[in-house]
């Protein structure tokens, strides 16, 4: 009797208490689920409902196959899967053969009830390169050879989508804590606690086509609000309404552009009150009105923490709106709050509980939205826990090991849904962490509490390119880094200039930082004029350069909205046929027409630049025309970042 069933446009294999189900999920794409439980669950997690696609299914006695456009899955009688390019018949991903002493491709280790520790294994591909996987500080663009933790932490964003130079994209559609191992002797995807294997795979002729399939399957980012393409001013922290307004007025008086100004943490009375401390912010509505007249939007920091001394704690605890622990008192974080001045034990609201999400949004609406504030910064939304013991945390939707990667996804959804309920159409939430598919909730990301060093700047280039290839087109860093940096230090002044140049060519353009020394819950000044006259003269020019680029940036944001194409992407994205382009990790394309080669080393006044083949390039600063397909040495004095225009592109970058 055959182990195969063809039913409802699905290929199903059953044997030895395991069920394997393969079905189409979008153009050229398949969804694979497998379990040893009685039933396959229907949680879609990152995926959205796919357009109906008719596939070809052929079932024989010893094997079966399912074909959807460019992708074919061939399944042997013992359940082993091979994924094949249906046009060329080349195998691009396959499970290992089942043989003595060789681990199976799909492994289930029973934990309790219907949870398993799950491993999915695949054979290695010679010469494979792997990109995407969210944002990480390991400093690699090509992640072949890396072990990637699948868990959310400050500066580490786990988005389990891998783009391969072998012509496929792979989404591990599982929010469990785990890891991905891209070893030279094979690939493993591991979930520490899950009910089933669940992944989605697509084939494409180019990275652009693969990314388009991916966002079709997980959701498109909305159109970026136009104001968000300008300059965002932020520091840790503005302590009062008067201080914030004085900075905005100074920008205006100096004739400098600003689109967003940020109110950071401790503007509240207690964590979990989600409103202003009236002694320091006496007239939020008047403040927002004055800033609106200057063309500046207000963004406010929202933390998921709830202090037991806050006005909302008792009601949230009684109604079950807080994260729980599996054992003992549900305390997950210790941090000094605004008024206590010493360490307090904080709780977290649970956005996976719809009632909790609704409760918090109502507080946000009353505390901020009614004053005209419509841009939110979802800080510490991993959530940041001490210690990080996911198996000890109980979410509304399950144990932390099973669903721990989803907290920031649900946090973004809560604010997106809240804004939509108020009739708002422009939604952008700056999130310190996120997960696959959160782009559809208007989630922007930044790289967290990074160090103010050239080494950290180098890491950001790779991190930003990979998160763009993970479906999140809205991304930024703290220009200058967050931790450290002294305004009068010559090395830091050089760093802030180089970082500003790089930030000008990031999707979002945001200055932030905790400048030393830290005093009275606030760092030192962090405005563009705070780093000396020489640095200010250079930075000011890049503020205006960004303004000139905004029409171009908004056009690229439209393409990102429609096709998922990241605004900031590696050279190979636009030049997939150029083998050298796949090797370059410290340059990138900013849209289709601008090649950016940031200066990433202290004291460097020159750098090598690779210009991809198939076109000519024009030096933005000199106008010199250079043929592609070669490495050239470029002068890069402190006031200049190497920039090249592609072919006959017509852009006004310089005055």
C-alpha positions in Angstrom: 0.0 0.0 0.0 1.3 3.4 -1.0 2.3 5.9 1.8 1.2 8.8 -0.4 -2.1 10.6 -0.7 -3.0 13.4 -3.1 -5.9 15.4 -1.7 -7.1 19.0 -1.8 -4.1 20.2 -3.8 -1.7 18.7 -1.2 0.8 15.9 -1.2 0.6 13.9 2.0 2.9 11.1 3.1 2.2 8.9 6.2 4.3 6.3 7.8 5.5 5.1 11.2 3.3 7.6 13.1 4.6 10.6 11.1 2.5 12.8 8.8 4.2 14.9 6.1 2.2 17.5 4.2 3.4 19.6 1.3 1.2 22.2 -0.3 1.5 25.3 -2.6 1.8 28.6 -0.7 2.1 31.3 -3.4 3.8 31.3 -6.8 6.8 29.0 -7.1 6.5 28.2 -3.4 5.7 25.3 -1.1 4.8 25.0 2.6 6.0 21.8 4.4 4.6 20.6 7.7 5.4 17.4 9.5 4.5 16.0 12.9 4.3 12.8 14.9 1.2 14.1 16.7 -2.3 13.0 15.6 -3.0 16.2 13.6 -1.1 19.0 11.8 -1.9 22.3 13.4 -3.2 25.3 11.4 -1.2 28.1 13.0 0.1 30.2 10.1 2.5 32.2 12.3 4.4 34.5 9.8 2.5 33.4 6.8 -0.6 35.0 5.4 -3.2 33.3 3.3 -1.7 32.6 -0.1 -3.4 33.1 -3.5 -4.7 29.8 -4.8 -2.3 28.1 -7.0 -3.0 24.9 -8.9 -0.1 22.4 -8.8 0.9 19.2 -10.5 1.0 16.1 -8.2 2.3 12.8 -9.4 2.1 9.7 -7.1 3.8 6.4 -7.7 4.3 3.3 -5.6 7.9 4.3 -4.6 7.9 8.1 -4.8 5.8 11.1 -5.5 6.3 14.7 -6.5 4.5 18.0 -6.3 5.4 20.8 -8.8 4.5 24.5 -8.4 6.0 26.6 -11.1 9.8 26.8 -10.6 9.9 24.5 -7.6 9.4 20.7 -7.3 9.5 18.6 -4.2 10.3 14.9 -4.7 9.5 12.6 -1.9 10.8 9.0 -1.7 8.8 6.1 -0.2 10.7 6.5 3.1 9.7 10.2 3.3 13.0 11.8 2.3 12.5 15.2 0.5 14.5 16.7 -2.3 13.8 20.2 -3.6 14.4 20.7 -7.3 14.5 23.6 -9.7 11.7 22.5 -11.9 13.2 24.2 -15.0 16.7 22.8 -14.7 16.1 19.7 -12.6 19.0 20.8 -10.3 18.6 19.7 -6.7 19.1 22.8 -4.5 18.1 21.5 -1.1 17.7 17.9 0.2 17.4 15.9 3.3 20.1 13.3 4.0 19.5 9.7 3.0 18.1 7.4 5.7 20.8 4.9 6.5 22.5 3.1 9.3 24.1 5.6 11.8 23.1 8.6 9.8 20.6 10.9 11.6 17.3 11.3 9.9 16.3 14.5 8.1 13.4 15.1 10.5 14.0 14.3 14.1 11.5 14.5 17.0 12.6 14.1 20.6 9.5 14.0 22.9 9.5 16.5 25.7 6.0 16.3 27.3 2.4 16.3 26.1 2.6 17.0 22.3 5.8 19.1 22.4 9.0 17.8 20.8 12.5 19.1 20.4 12.6 19.2 16.6 15.5 19.1 14.1 15.3 19.5 10.4 18.6 18.5 8.6 19.7 19.2 5.0 22.8 18.2 3.1 25.4 20.9 2.3 25.7 22.7 -1.0 29.2 23.4 -2.3 29.8 27.1 -2.7 26.6 28.1 -1.0 26.2 31.5 0.5 23.4 32.4 2.9 21.9 35.8 3.6 19.1 37.3 5.7 18.2 35.8 9.1 17.4 39.1 10.6 20.0 41.3 12.3 23.1 40.1 14.1 26.3 41.5 15.4 28.6 38.7 14.3 30.0 41.0 11.5 29.2 38.6 8.5 27.1 39.3 5.5 27.4 35.8 4.1 26.3 33.6 7.0 27.5 30.3 5.7 29.5 28.8 8.5 27.6 30.7 11.3 25.4 29.4 14.0 22.4 31.8 14.4 20.5 31.8 17.7 16.7 31.9 17.1 15.8 34.1 20.1 15.3 37.8 20.6 17.8 39.8 22.5 18.9 43.5 22.6 21.0 44.0 19.3 20.0 40.5 18.0 16.9 40.2 15.9 15.9 36.6 14.9 14.0 36.5 11.6 14.4 32.9 10.4 14.5 33.6 6.6 17.5 32.5 4.6 18.2 33.6 1.0 20.6 31.4 -0.8 22.7 32.1 -3.9 21.6 28.6 -5.1 18.3 30.2 -6.1 15.9 29.6 -3.2 14.6 31.2 -0.1 13.7 29.3 3.1 11.5 30.5 6.0 11.6 28.4 9.2 8.0 29.2 10.1 8.4 28.4 13.7 8.5 30.9 16.6 10.2 28.5 19.0 13.5 29.2 20.7 16.2 27.4 18.8 19.0 27.9 16.3 20.0 27.6 12.7 23.4 26.0 11.8 24.8 26.7 8.4 27.8 24.4 8.7 30.0 23.3 5.8 28.9 19.7 6.4 25.2 20.4 6.5 22.4 22.7 7.6 20.2 22.2 10.7 17.1 24.1 11.9 16.4 23.4 15.5 13.3 24.2 17.6 13.7 23.5 21.4 9.9 22.9 21.8 7.4 22.6 19.0 4.5 20.5 17.9 5.6 20.2 14.3 8.1 21.0 11.6 6.8 24.0 9.6 8.8 25.7 6.8 8.2 27.5 3.6 10.5 27.4 0.6 10.5 29.2 -2.7 12.5 29.2 -5.9 13.5 32.2 -8.1 15.7 33.3 -10.9 17.1 36.2 -8.9 17.3 37.5 -5.3 14.7 40.1 -6.2 12.2 37.5 -7.3 12.9 35.4 -4.2 12.3 38.4 -1.9 9.1 39.2 -3.8 7.8 35.7 -3.2 8.7 36.0 0.4 6.8 39.2 1.1 3.8 37.9 -0.9 3.8 35.0 1.6 4.4 37.0 4.8 2.9 40.4 4.0 4.0 43.7 2.4 5.2 46.6 4.3 2.8 49.6 4.0 4.0 52.7 2.3 6.4 54.6 4.5 4.9 57.9 5.8 6.6 60.7 4.0 7.7 62.4 7.2 9.7 59.3 8.2 12.1 59.7 5.3 13.7 62.8 6.9 16.0 63.4 9.9 15.1 62.0 13.3 16.6 63.7 16.4 17.0 61.7 19.6 19.2 61.4 22.7 19.1 59.5 25.9 17.3 61.5 27.2 15.4 64.8 27.0 14.2 65.2 30.6 11.6 68.0 30.1 9.2 69.5 27.7 11.2 72.8 27.8 14.4 71.0 26.9 12.9 69.1 24.0 11.3 72.3 22.6 14.5 74.2 23.0 16.3 71.7 20.8 13.6 71.8 18.1 13.7 75.7 18.1 17.5 75.7 17.8 17.2 73.5 14.7 14.6 75.8 13.3 16.7 78.9 14.1 19.8 77.4 12.5 17.8 76.5 9.4 18.4 72.8 9.8 15.9 70.1 8.7 14.2 67.8 11.2 11.2 65.5 10.7 10.9 63.6 14.0 12.0 64.4 17.5 12.0 61.6 20.2 10.9 61.5 23.8 12.9 58.7 25.4 12.2 56.7 28.6 11.5 58.0 32.1 9.1 60.6 30.8 6.5 58.7 32.9 5.9 58.5 36.6 6.2 54.7 36.8 6.7 52.0 34.2 3.3 50.8 33.3 1.4 54.1 33.6 2.0 54.9 29.9 1.5 58.7 30.3 3.6 61.8 30.9 4.9 63.0 34.2 3.0 66.3 34.3 5.7 67.9 36.5 8.1 67.7 33.5 5.7 67.6 30.6 2.9 69.9 31.6 1.3 70.6 28.2 1.8 67.7 25.7 -0.9 68.9 23.4 0.6 72.4 23.2 4.1 70.9 22.7 2.8 68.7 19.8 1.0 71.6 18.2 4.1 73.8 18.3 6.2 71.0 16.8 3.6 70.4 14.1 3.9 74.0 13.1 7.7 73.4 12.6 6.9 70.3 10.5 8.2 68.0 13.2 6.5 64.8 14.5 6.8 63.5 18.0 7.8 59.9 18.7 7.5 58.6 22.2 9.3 55.7 23.9 6.9 52.9 25.1 8.3 50.1 27.3 6.4 46.8 27.9 7.3 46.9 31.6 4.8 47.2 34.4 6.0 48.4 37.9 4.0 46.9 40.8 3.7 50.5 42.0 2.0 51.7 38.8 -1.6 52.6 38.7 -2.4 49.7 36.2 -0.6 46.8 37.9 -3.3 45.6 40.2 -6.0 45.5 37.4 -3.6 43.9 34.9 -2.6 41.2 37.4 -6.1 40.4 38.4 -7.3 40.2 34.8 -4.3 38.0 33.7 -2.8 40.5 31.3 0.8 40.1 32.4 3.4 37.5 31.3 3.6 34.7 33.8 6.4 32.4 35.0 6.0 28.6 35.2 7.2 28.6 38.8 7.3 31.3 41.5 6.6 35.0 41.4 6.3 36.3 37.8 9.1 38.9 37.9 11.2 38.9 34.7 13.2 42.2 34.8 15.0 44.4 37.3 15.6 48.0 36.5 15.5 51.3 38.4 12.3 53.2 37.7 11.7 56.9 37.5 10.7 57.7 41.0 12.1 54.9 43.1 15.7 55.5 42.1 16.7 52.0 43.0 16.2 48.7 41.3 12.6 47.6 41.0 11.3 44.2 39.9 9.3 44.8 36.7 6.6 42.7 35.0 5.6 42.7 31.3 2.3 43.0 29.6 1.4 40.1 27.4 0.6 41.3 23.8 -0.1 37.7 22.8 -3.3 38.1 24.9 -5.8 40.1 22.8 -7.3 41.5 26.0 -3.9 42.7 27.2 -3.1 44.3 23.8 -6.4 46.1 23.9 -5.9 47.3 27.5 -2.5 48.7 26.8 -3.6 50.5 23.6 -6.4 52.2 25.5 -3.8 53.5 27.9 -1.6 54.6 25.0 -4.6 56.4 23.4 -5.4 58.3 26.6 -1.8 59.0 27.5 -0.3 60.0 24.1 -2.6 59.6 21.1 -5.1 62.1 22.4 -2.3 64.7 22.5 -1.6 64.2 18.8 1.3 61.7 19.2 1.1 59.0 16.5 4.6 57.6 16.2 5.7 55.0 18.8 9.1 53.6 19.8 8.6 50.1 21.1 11.8 49.8 23.2 13.0 46.7 25.0 10.3 44.7 23.2 12.3 41.4 23.0 11.3 41.6 25.9 14.5 42.2 27.8 14.6 39.7 30.6 17.1 38.8 33.3 17.9 36.0 33.4 16.9 34.8 29.9 15.1 31.6 30.7 12.5 31.1 28.0 11.3 27.8 29.4 10.3 29.6 32.6 8.0 32.1 30.8 4.3 31.5 30.1 2.7 33.5 27.3 -1.0 33.6 26.7 -0.4 31.4 23.6 2.1 29.0 25.2 5.4 28.3 26.9 8.3 30.6 26.1 10.3 27.8 24.5 7.5 27.2 22.0 6.6 30.8 21.1 9.3 33.0 22.6 10.3 34.7 19.3 6.8 36.2 18.9 6.7 38.8 21.6 7.9 41.7 19.4 5.7 40.5 16.6 2.6 40.8 18.7 3.7 44.1 20.3 4.0 45.6 16.8 0.6 44.1 15.9 -1.0 45.6 19.0 0.1 49.1 18.1 -0.7 48.7 14.4 -4.2 47.4 15.3 -4.7 50.2 17.8 -3.8 52.9 15.3 -6.0 51.4 12.7 -8.9 51.3 15.1 -8.5 55.1 15.4 -8.8 55.5 11.7 -5.1 56.1 11.1 -3.5 55.0 7.8 0.1 56.0 8.4 1.6 53.5 10.9 5.2 53.2 11.8 6.5 51.7 15.0 10.3 51.6 15.8 11.0 48.2 17.3 14.1 47.0 19.0 13.2 43.5 17.9 10.8 41.9 15.4 10.0 38.7 13.6 9.1 37.4 10.2 6.0 39.1 8.7 6.0 42.1 11.2 6.7 44.4 8.2 3.0 44.2 7.5 2.3 45.9 10.8 4.5 48.9 10.0 7.4 47.6 12.1 10.7 49.5 11.6 13.8 48.1 13.3 17.0 49.5 14.7 20.1 47.8 15.8 19.7 48.3 19.6 22.2 49.4 22.2 25.4 49.1 20.2 28.9 50.5 21.1 30.3 53.8 19.8 33.3 52.2 18.0 34.5 51.8 14.4 34.2 48.0 14.9 30.5 48.5 15.7 30.0 50.7 12.7 31.5 47.9 10.5 29.0 45.4 12.0 26.1 47.7 11.2 26.7 47.6 7.5 26.3 43.8 7.3 23.5 43.8 9.9 21.5 46.4 7.9 21.9 44.6 4.6 20.8 41.2 6.1 17.7 42.6 7.8 16.6 44.2 4.5 16.9 40.7 3.0 14.7 39.4 5.8 11.6 41.4 4.7 12.1 44.5 6.9 12.7 47.5 4.6 12.6 50.1 7.3 15.8 50.0 9.4 18.2 52.4 11.1 21.0 52.6 13.7 21.9 54.9 16.5 24.1 57.3 14.6 27.4 57.3 16.6 26.4 54.2 18.6 24.5 54.1 21.8 27.0 53.1 24.5 29.9 55.4 25.0 31.2 58.3 22.9 32.6 61.5 24.5 31.8 64.7 22.5 35.2 66.2 23.0 37.1 63.0 22.0 38.8 63.4 18.6 38.3 59.7 17.8 34.6 59.9 18.6 34.2 63.1 16.5 35.7 61.3 13.5 33.4 58.3 14.2 30.3 60.5 14.4 31.1 62.1 11.1 31.7 58.8 9.3 28.5 57.3 10.9 26.5 60.4 9.9 27.6 59.8 6.3 26.6 56.2 6.5 23.3 57.1 8.2 22.4 59.5 5.3 22.2 56.4 3.1 20.2 54.2 5.5 16.4 53.7 5.1 15.8 55.7 8.2 18.1 58.6 9.3 18.2 58.8 13.1 20.7 60.3 15.5 20.6 58.7 19.0 23.0 57.9 21.8 23.9 57.9 25.5 26.9 60.3 25.5 29.3 60.1 28.4 29.4 61.0 31.2 25.9 59.8 32.3 24.4 62.2 34.8 21.0 62.3 36.4 19.3 59.7 34.1 20.6 61.5 31.1 23.6 61.5 28.8 25.4 64.5 27.5 24.2 66.6 24.5 23.6 64.7 21.3 22.6 67.4 18.8 24.4 67.9 15.5 26.2 70.9 16.9 27.5 69.1 19.9 30.6 67.5 18.4 32.7 70.6 17.6 32.6 73.1 14.8 34.5 71.0 12.3 32.2 68.0 12.7 29.2 70.2 12.7 30.2 71.8 9.4 30.4 68.4 7.7 27.3 66.9 9.4 25.2 69.9 8.4 25.9 69.2 4.7 24.7 65.7 5.0 21.5 66.8 6.6 20.8 68.8 3.5 22.0 66.0 1.2 19.4 63.7 2.8 16.7 66.3 2.2 17.6 66.4 -1.5 17.4 62.6 -1.6 14.0 62.3 -0.1 12.0 62.1 -3.4 14.3 59.3 -4.5 14.0 57.6 -1.2 10.2 57.7 -1.2 10.2 56.2 -4.7 12.3 53.3 -3.4 9.9 53.0 -0.4 7.1 52.6 -2.9 9.0 49.8 -4.6 9.7 48.2 -1.2 5.9 48.4 -0.4 4.9 46.9 -3.7 7.7 44.2 -4.2 9.6 43.9 -1.0 12.7 45.2 -2.6 15.0 46.5 0.2 16.0 50.1 -0.2 19.5 49.2 1.1 20.8 46.0 -0.4 24.1 44.1 -1.2 25.6 44.6 -4.6 24.6 41.1 -5.7 20.9 42.0 -5.4 21.2 44.3 -8.5 24.0 42.4 -10.1 23.4 38.7 -9.5 25.4 37.7 -12.5 28.5 39.4 -11.3 30.4 36.8 -9.2 32.6 39.5 -7.5 29.4 41.3 -6.4 28.6 38.3 -4.1 31.9 38.7 -2.3 31.6 42.4 -1.4 30.4 43.0 2.2 31.3 46.6 3.0 29.5 48.4 0.1 25.9 48.4 -0.9 23.3 49.8 -3.3 20.9 52.5 -2.0 18.1 52.0 -4.4 19.1 51.0 -8.0 21.1 54.1 -8.8 23.5 54.9 -5.9 26.5 52.8 -4.8 27.6 53.6 -1.3 31.1 52.7 0.1 31.2 54.0 3.7 34.5 54.6 5.4 34.7 52.2 8.3 38.2 52.5 9.8 39.6 55.1 12.0 42.0 57.4 10.3 41.2 56.1 6.8 41.3 58.7 4.1 41.2 56.3 1.1 39.4 53.0 0.5 39.0 50.4 -2.3 35.7 50.4 -4.1 34.4 47.6 -6.4 32.2 48.9 -9.2 30.0 46.0 -10.6 30.2 45.0 -14.2 27.7 45.6 -16.9 27.5 49.3 -16.6 29.6 52.4 -16.1 29.7 54.5 -13.0 30.0 58.2 -12.2 31.8 59.6 -9.1 29.3 61.8 -7.4 32.0 64.2 -6.2 34.2 64.6 -9.3 31.8 63.5 -12.1 34.5 61.1 -13.4 33.2 58.3 -15.4 34.5 54.8 -14.6 33.8 51.5 -16.3 32.4 48.7 -14.1 33.9 45.4 -13.3 37.0 46.7 -11.5 38.3 47.7 -8.1 39.6 51.2 -7.8 41.2 53.1 -4.9 39.2 56.2 -4.0 40.2 59.3 -2.0 37.9 59.7 1.1 38.8 62.8 3.1 36.8 63.2 6.3 34.2 65.3 4.7 33.5 62.8 1.9 31.9 59.3 1.6 32.6 57.5 -1.7 29.4 57.6 -3.8 28.8 56.5 -7.4 25.8 56.9 -9.7 24.9 54.0 -12.0 25.1 54.7 -15.7 23.1 57.7 -16.8 21.1 58.0 -13.6 20.0 61.6 -13.0 20.0 62.5 -9.3 20.7 65.7 -7.5 22.9 64.6 -4.6 25.2 67.6 -4.4 24.1 71.3 -4.5 
